[in-house]
């Protein structure tokens, strides 16, 4: 049994097919890369998995349970967490308060505020924000806002983490730091689906990659197999030397 699986998923908006007959799966302990040009359906798929949208057709299973029609709050409590392309901190709350909220409403929520604070401090230390826990979230740099976005997702105690362009806007040094952190997260027992335009990152992290174009899966396989697929090159990567930078 796969940890997470979708069969025959389709979703349209105003006659435009954002996801078209898509099958996917995620194994326990896996990092799965999800790539494709803008508008290919990557974020829509995340919204289907997370319960923000309901598919027009198809089913989604998580640990053998059909979650297709479940709401986003319940899916989060089951163990599927996510980040967003645009970071969404509560800017007028402290960093630690942003993370404490997740411990109150995610999977296995903290029983007391004291426990929530202690667990939030552990998460902040893990992602490298422990020394900034008392700062206002709105004052953070881009890199630290990305870390906080990740910390908020981790605070829900996910079994699966959906990462939507967590490295966008980072410089090469920051990207390497982010990759190291994601590997540590996987080592902690969390499976990852990574949407990313930074090819060096997604190909360096993923054991397997799915490529979408216009809502359809056009390739799937190891990073080495995918980057040699002619349809992928034509649709997304392009014959450019900088495609992997």
C-alpha positions in Angstrom: 0.0 0.0 0.0 1.3 3.4 -0.9 1.4 6.2 1.7 -0.5 8.6 -0.6 -2.2 7.8 -3.9 -4.4 9.5 -6.5 -6.2 7.7 -9.3 -7.8 9.3 -12.4 -7.8 12.8 -10.9 -9.4 15.6 -13.0 -10.2 19.2 -12.1 -11.5 21.9 -14.4 -12.0 25.6 -13.9 -14.3 27.4 -16.4 -13.8 24.7 -19.0 -10.0 24.7 -18.6 -8.6 21.4 -17.4 -6.1 22.1 -14.6 -5.6 18.4 -13.9 -6.5 15.8 -16.5 -6.7 12.1 -15.6 -3.7 12.1 -13.4 -2.4 9.1 -11.4 0.3 9.5 -8.8 1.6 7.9 -5.6 4.0 8.6 -2.8 5.9 5.9 -0.9 6.8 6.0 2.8 10.0 7.9 3.3 10.2 9.1 -0.2 11.0 12.6 -1.6 8.9 13.0 -4.8 9.7 15.8 -7.2 6.8 17.5 -9.1 7.9 19.8 -11.9 6.4 21.4 -15.0 5.9 24.9 -16.6 3.7 27.5 -15.0 0.1 26.6 -15.3 0.8 22.9 -15.6 -1.3 22.0 -12.5 1.2 21.5 -9.7 -0.4 23.8 -7.2 -3.9 22.5 -8.2 -2.8 19.0 -7.4 -1.6 20.2 -4.0 -5.0 21.8 -3.4 -6.7 18.6 -4.3 -4.6 16.5 -1.9 -5.0 19.1 0.9 -8.7 19.3 0.5 -8.9 22.9 -0.7 -10.5 21.7 -3.9 -12.5 18.6 -4.6 -11.7 16.7 -7.9 -14.4 16.5 -10.6 -13.3 12.9 -11.1 -11.0 10.5 -9.4 -10.1 9.4 -5.8 -7.3 10.2 -3.3 -6.2 7.7 -0.6 -4.0 8.4 2.4 -2.8 5.4 4.4 -5.5 3.4 2.8 -8.3 5.9 3.7 -10.3 7.6 0.9 -9.9 11.3 1.7 -11.3 12.6 -1.6 -14.2 14.5 0.0 -12.6 15.4 3.3 -12.1 19.0 4.3 -8.7 20.6 4.5 -8.8 20.9 8.4 -9.5 17.2 8.8 -6.9 16.2 6.2 -4.3 18.4 8.1 -5.2 16.6 11.4 -4.8 13.3 9.6 -1.2 14.2 8.8 -0.9 16.0 5.5 0.8 19.4 5.9 1.8 22.0 3.3 3.6 25.2 2.6 2.5 27.9 0.1 4.3 29.7 -2.8 3.8 33.0 -1.0 4.8 32.8 2.6 1.9 33.5 5.0 3.1 34.3 8.5 1.0 36.1 11.0 3.2 39.2 10.8 2.0 40.8 14.0 2.7 37.7 16.0 6.0 36.5 17.3 7.8 33.8 15.4 7.2 31.3 18.2 3.5 32.2 18.3 3.2 31.4 14.6 4.4 27.9 15.3 2.4 27.4 18.5 -0.8 27.8 16.5 0.0 24.7 14.5 0.6 22.7 17.6 -2.9 23.7 18.8 -4.7 22.6 15.6 -2.6 20.0 13.8 -2.2 16.2 14.3 -1.9 15.2 17.9 -2.3 18.8 19.2 -0.6 19.9 22.4 -2.7 19.5 25.5 -1.5 22.7 27.2 0.0 26.1 26.2 3.2 25.2 28.0 3.5 22.0 26.0 2.8 23.9 22.8 5.5 26.4 23.5 8.1 23.8 24.3 7.3 21.8 21.2 7.3 25.1 19.1 10.8 25.8 20.5 12.0 22.4 19.4 10.7 23.0 15.9 12.3 26.4 15.7 15.7 25.0 16.8 15.4 22.3 14.2 14.8 24.8 11.3 17.4 27.3 12.5 15.1 30.0 13.9 15.5 29.3 17.6 17.5 32.5 18.2 14.7 34.6 16.5 11.7 33.0 18.2 10.7 36.3 20.0 11.0 38.5 16.9 7.8 39.7 15.1 7.3 37.4 12.1 6.8 40.4 9.8 10.4 41.5 10.4 12.0 38.4 9.1 14.2 38.2 5.9 13.0 36.2 2.9 15.1 33.1 3.9 13.8 33.2 7.5 10.2 33.7 6.3 10.7 30.5 4.2 12.0 28.7 7.3 9.0 29.9 9.3 6.6 28.7 6.6 8.3 25.3 6.9 8.1 25.5 10.7 4.4 26.3 10.6 3.8 23.2 8.4 6.0 21.0 10.7 4.1 22.2 13.7 1.0 20.3 12.5 3.1 17.1 12.8 2.7 15.9 9.2 3.4 12.4 7.9 3.4 14.0 4.4 4.6 17.5 3.6 3.7 19.3 0.4 6.3 21.9 -0.4 5.3 24.5 -2.9 8.4 26.4 -4.3 10.0 26.7 -0.9 13.3 27.8 -2.5 11.9 30.5 -4.8 13.9 33.7 -4.5 16.8 32.1 -2.5 20.4 32.5 -3.6 22.6 29.4 -4.3 24.0 29.2 -0.7 20.5 29.5 0.8 19.2 26.8 -1.6 21.9 24.4 -0.4 20.9 25.1 3.2 17.3 24.5 2.4 18.1 21.2 0.6 20.1 20.1 3.7 17.1 20.9 5.9 14.7 19.0 3.7 16.9 15.9 3.9 16.8 16.2 7.7 13.0 16.4 7.6 12.9 13.2 5.5 15.3 11.5 7.9 12.9 12.4 10.7 10.3 10.2 9.1 8.3 12.6 7.0 7.6 12.0 3.3 7.9 14.9 0.9 6.4 16.1 -2.4 8.4 19.0 -3.7 7.2 21.4 -6.3 10.2 23.5 -7.4 11.5 25.5 -10.4 15.1 25.3 -9.1 16.0 22.2 -11.1 19.3 21.6 -9.3 17.4 21.4 -6.1 14.5 19.2 -7.1 16.7 16.8 -9.1 19.3 16.6 -6.3 16.7 15.9 -3.7 14.2 13.5 -5.4 14.3 9.8 -5.8 11.5 10.0 -8.3 10.1 12.9 -10.4 6.7 13.5 -12.0 6.5 16.0 -14.8 3.2 17.8 -15.6 2.2 19.8 -18.7 -1.3 21.3 -19.2 -2.6 19.1 -16.3 -1.3 15.8 -17.7 1.6 13.6 -16.6 4.1 13.5 -19.5 6.9 11.7 -17.7 7.8 9.9 -14.5 11.0 8.2 -13.3 14.3 8.9 -11.7 15.8 12.4 -12.2 18.3 11.0 -14.7 15.5 9.4 -16.8 13.3 12.5 -16.7 15.9 15.1 -17.8 16.7 12.9 -20.8 13.0 12.7 -21.9 12.6 14.6 -25.1 9.0 15.6 -24.3 10.1 17.0 -21.0 12.9 19.0 -22.6 10.6 20.4 -25.1 7.8 21.3 -22.7 9.8 22.5 -19.7 13.5 22.3 -19.4 14.5 23.5 -22.9 17.9 23.0 -24.5 19.5 25.6 -22.2 22.8 25.3 -20.3 21.2 27.1 -17.4 18.3 24.8 -17.0 19.8 23.2 -14.0 21.1 26.2 -12.1 
